[in-house]
Amino acid sequence: MNEKLRRLLTPEGVRDLLPELAGQKRELEKMIQASFSRWGYGEVSTPAFEYSANFVDEMKAELTDKVYRFLDERGRTLVLRPDFTLPLARVVATHLSASPLPLRLCYGGDIYRYAHGQQGKQRVVTQAGVELIGSGCAGADAEVIALAVDVLQELGLVEFTFCLGHVGFLEGMLAAYEVAEAERDAIKFFFNSKDFVSLKTLVQSLALSESAKEAILRVPGLRGGKEVLREAAKLVPGGAADEPLRLLAEIWEVLADYGAAKFITLDLGLVRMLDYYTGMVFEGYTGGLGYALCGGGRYDQLLGHFASQRPAVGFAINVDHLLKVLQRVREMPALRELVFVGYGKAQRAAAFAEAARLRQEGERVLVDVQERALRAAQAEGERLGAAKFSYFSQDCSRQCGRLERGAANGE
């Protein structure tokens, strides 16, 4: 490959967005943030890179390997933002520690993660999300889930499901059966990756009773409505998972009052691979997309990494995945038609004034860069993709119309 062609390539895992798609994505981000604002969440913006120590201590090894690192001029290790929750926790500790609780914050922007051996996987992902900080009750958990449901409904999605679980259920079960720490991590990894063949192989190799092995292997099937909670309680000895199950039941009841329970599926095998989750976790799915649209959960110990401990819960939407789904299930708003404004001799100022007026009305306007005759101006507008034109003649008259050859309306 020659040098000129090589310069046209982009790195693996990134992409260019052309005007129509970029416009649709920007409009989608605005709509999501408007929904967050209607629920009382205030937007916060954080830097694209921060000190490495703010992130890697709170992530599992398989996620720290995906972080982009580099050195600053003083030799300090920085990372490109791989996550929004950690920076928001820092912002709260640094700037909002005296604010009345609970805090309701939202954000939007890009995260950066290296994807080992995953050809075609995007390494720059646009997210939008919220964090509710300072309340540890089930009502706070339910609020962020109900907000996520509301966002998807506002955007026109009808068929979607939220899987709801609790990290304490599987933790309680594995602790009750005295599974070693290393095996616990492997089991959770297989749950997260939905690799149930490897899960079965590992569990069968453990020095556990047959009833314990059977109980662990039944967890992936613990999906459904509230009846799942009663079934799950029978699998864990000594009531070791009673509190997570009680909390899930309470969250379900609050979601029912929101009118959102019909979108919820309890999933006791749901695992999210970030160490900071301490309670409820959830993910949102829709048909035809093999990965989550959004996800989140409770992280009551994360703020203690920066300052005093405060309970918190939140979620993030993958804007790129959501845009892909919306393009399939509904007509995304197209860019407004272009208006081409042309002018003859001594009419440039009038053309500029007309363009300014049209832009104030919300039109997309191209102004010619030089004076031309009417037919030449129409041809130029057509060449540039405009659908309408407005032309100021040398005799001070204005002609306008659609850019169809030979069509013009005088004024």
N, C-alpha and C positions, 0 to 999 in steps of 0.2 A: 504494500500500500504506500502510495507516495505521500509526501509531507502535507500537501494541500488537502487531500482527502482525510488524512488523520486529524487535521484541525477541525473538521466538520463533525467529528464524533463527540458524543457526550459520555461521561463515565457511566459504568453499569449502575442501574438502580435509580437513575434520574430521568426526567423527560421534559420536553418543551410542551407548553400549552399554547395553541394558536388562538386567535381572537375570540371565536365563538365559544369554544370550550372554556377558555380562561374567563370570559364574561359570565358564563353560566356558573362556574365555580365561585366567582366573587359574589354573585347574587345569592347563591346558596349560603355562603358564609354569613352574609348580611341577614338573611332570614333566620338562621339559627341564633345569631346573637340577639336579634330582636325578640325571639321567643324567650331566651334567657332573661333579657331585661324585663319582660312582662311578668316574670316570676320574681322580680326583685333582686336579681343578681347583677353586681357591678363588675365591669370588665377591668382586668389587670393585664399588663404586658410585661414580659420578662425577657432578659437577654437571650440571644441565640447561643451563647457559650458561657460556661461558668467553671468554677474550680472543680476538678475531678472529685475531690473528697466529698462534695455535696451529693454525689450520685452513687459512686461505686460501692460505698459501704452499705447501702440500702438495697442493693440488687443481688440476685443470685449470680453465680459465676457464669452461667450460660448467657445472661443478659449483659454482664459487664464486658464480655468478649465482643459485643456488638456496638460498643460505644466508640465514637470517633474521638481520638485524643491527639493533642498537639501541645507544644511548649510555647509559652510566651517569652518575651525578651529577657525575663529574669530567670528563666528555667523552670517556672512553675507549670504544672500539668493542668491543662484546661480540657474541657470536653464540649463538643457540640451537644446541644440540649437533646437528650434521648427520651425525655418524659416531661410533662408539665406539672405533675403533682408535687414533686420535690421542689422545684423553683417557687411554686406558690406557698409551700410551707415555709420556705426561707423568707419570702416577702411578708408573710403574716408575722413571723418572729421579729423581723427587722423594722417594719413600718406600721404594722397594724396591731401591735400587742395590747394597746390600750383601747381598742375599738370595742363597742358593745357586742356581745355574743348572742346568738350565733351570727357569724359572718357568712355572707353569701357572695361568692366571687365566681367570675367566669373568665374564659380566655379563648384565644384562637391563634393558630399559627402552625409552624412546621416543627416536627421532631426529626432527629437524624439517627438512624441505626444501621450498622453494618450487617449485611445478610450473608452469612457464610454459606457458600455452596447452594444458594437458592436462586437459580437463574430466573430472571424476570421479576423478582420481588423488588418492590420500590424501597429505596433507602431513605428517601425524604417523604414523609407522610404528613399531610395536613390534618390537624385535629381541632376540635372545638369541644369545650367541656365546662363543667362547673365543680366547685368545691363548697360544701356546707360545713363550716368549722365552728366548733364550740357546743355541739349538741350530740349526746350519745344515745338518744332514744330512738325507738323504732319509727317514730313519726318522721325523723330526719332521713332515715334510710328510705322510707317510702316516698318522701318528697322528691328525692333525686331520681328515683325510678319513674315516678309519675311524670316528672318533667321530661325525662327522656322519651316516654311514651307520647307526651303532648307534642314534642318537637317532630317526631316522625309522622304523627297524624296531621299536624299543621302543614307539613310538606307534601301531603297527599298519599302517604303510604297507608295501605289497608291491611295487608297480610304480613304480619311480623309477630315474633314471639320473643319474650324476655325469659331467659333461664336464670333462676334465682337459687343461690346456695349459700353456704356459710363455711368458712375455712375451719371453724371449730368442730364441725361434725366429723370430718375425716381425721383431723388431728386427735379428737377425743377417742375415736374408734381405735386408731393405731396405737395410741398410748395405753388404752385399756387392754389391748392384746399384747402389749410390751414389745412392739416392733422396734428394732434398733433404728437410730437416727439416720444412718446411711440408707437403709432400706426404705425408710419413710420418704426421704427425698426422691428416691427412684420411683416409688409408687406414685407420688404426686406428679412427677414428671410424666409418667405414662398416662395418668388421668388427664393431664393438661393436653397432651398430644393425641389423645383418644386412641392410643396404641394398646388396645385391650388384649391383643395376643401376647405382647411382651409382659403386660401386667399379669396375666394368668400364669405365664411361665415363672415369673419372679415370685409371686405369692405361693405357688405350689412348691417352690424350693425352700420356703421359710420353715423354721422349726416351730410351727404353730399347730394347734389342734385343727382337725378337719372342720369343725364348726366355725372356728375363727377364720380359716381360709375362705370358707363358703360365704361368711358374712362380708368380708372385704370384697369378694368378687361379685356380690350382689349389688354393691353400691352403684355401678354404672346404670343399673336398671331402676334405680330409685328416682323416677321422673314422673311428674304428673301434677295433680291437684293436692289439696290439703291432706287427703288420705295417705299420701306418701310419708308424711311426718309420723303417723302412727306406726307404719311398717318399719320406718327407719329406727325408731326408738327400741324396737324389739331386737335389733341387731347389735346393740352396744351394751355390754354388761355394766352393771353398777351405776347406771344413769350418767355415764361419763359424757354423753352428748345431749343431755336433757336441755341445758340452757340454750345452745344454738338452735335446737328444734323449737323451743318456746319462742325465741326471738323471731324465727321465720314465720311462725303462726301469727304473731302480732303484726309483723310487717304485712302479711297477706291481708289481715283484717283492715288495716289502714288503706292499702291499695284498693280493696273492695269499695271503701267509701269514696275514693277518688274515681271509681268507675274504671279502674285500670286492671283489675284482677283477671279479666278475660284474656289479657295479653301475657299472663305470667304462667310459666311452667316451673315448678319446683324441680331442681336438679341437684341432688345431694352429692354427686360426683364432680361438680363444677370446681375446677382449680384454676387459679390465675397465678402465673409465675413471676410475681413480684413479692419480695419478702415483707413489704410494709403492710399488706392486708392483714387485718386482725379479726374481721367479723363477716358481715354479709358481703357477698360478691354477686355480680350479675353480668350477663352478656346479652346483647340483642341481635337477633338473626332474622333474615327474610329469605324467601324461596329464591333459588337460582344463584345464591352467593354462598360459596363454601367456607366463609369465614365471618367473624362477627362484624356487625356494623358499628357497635359501640360496646363499652364495658366499663366496669368500675367496681367500687365497693367501699368498705369501711377501713380506715387506717388510723386507729386511735393512738398509736405510739410514735408516729412519724414526726410530729412537731417537736417532740422531745429531743430529736436529733439537732435542732437549732436553738430551742429555748424551752419554756415550760410546756408540759404535756397538755394537749387539748384533744378531745375527740373530734374526728372529722370523717366525712364521707363525700364521695364524688364520682364522676364518670367522664369519659371522653368519647366523642363520636369521631370515627374515621371519615372525614369529609370526602376523600377520594372514593372510598367504597360506596358512600351514600350517593354521590353524584352518578356513579355507574349504575346503581339500582334505579334511581329516578329517571335516568335517560331511557331505561327499558320499560318502566311501568307508567310513565306519564310524559306528556310533551313538555320539555323544558323550555322556558322562555328564550326566544331567539333575540339576538341583538336588534335594536330598532333599525329601521331602514335608514340608509344614508341619504342625506340631501346634499346635492352638489350646487354650490352658489358660484355662478360665473358673472363676468362683467365685460362691458365694452369700454371704449375710450372714455376716460375721465369719470368712470363710475365705480372705481375701487372702494372709495369711502362708503358709498351707499351699500355696496356688497358686504363690506365688513360689518356695517350696522345691522343689515338683515341677518347675517350669520349669528351675531350676538343675540338678536331677538329670538331666533329659532333655538339656540342653545339654552336660553333661559326657559323656554317652553319644554325642554327635555329632549329635543331632537339631536341626532348625531349629524354633524355638519362638516363637509369638506368645502373649503374655499379655494378657488383656482389661484394659482401662483402668478398668473399673468393674464392680461386682457386678451379676449378672443372674440371672434364673431359668434353669433348664436349657434349655428350648426356645429362649429368647431368645439364650442363649450359643451354642447350636448354629447358629442362624441367622446370628449374627454371624461365627462361624468360617467358615461356607460363603461368606458374602459376601466375606470377605477371602482366599478361595482355599485355606484349609486342607483337608487330606485326612483328618486325624484330630483327635480332641478328647479332653481330659481335664477333668473338671468336679468341683469340690468343693462339695457341697451344704451348706446351713445345718446339717443334722444330722450333719455330719462324714463322711458317706459320700463315696466317689469313684466316678464313673461315667466310662467311657471307651469309645471305639469309633471307627469310621470315620464320616465326616460324610456319611452318606446319610440322607435325611430319614426320621425315625422310628426309626432304628437306634441303639441304645445298650446297652452292656453294664454291668450293675451290678457293683460290687466290695464 
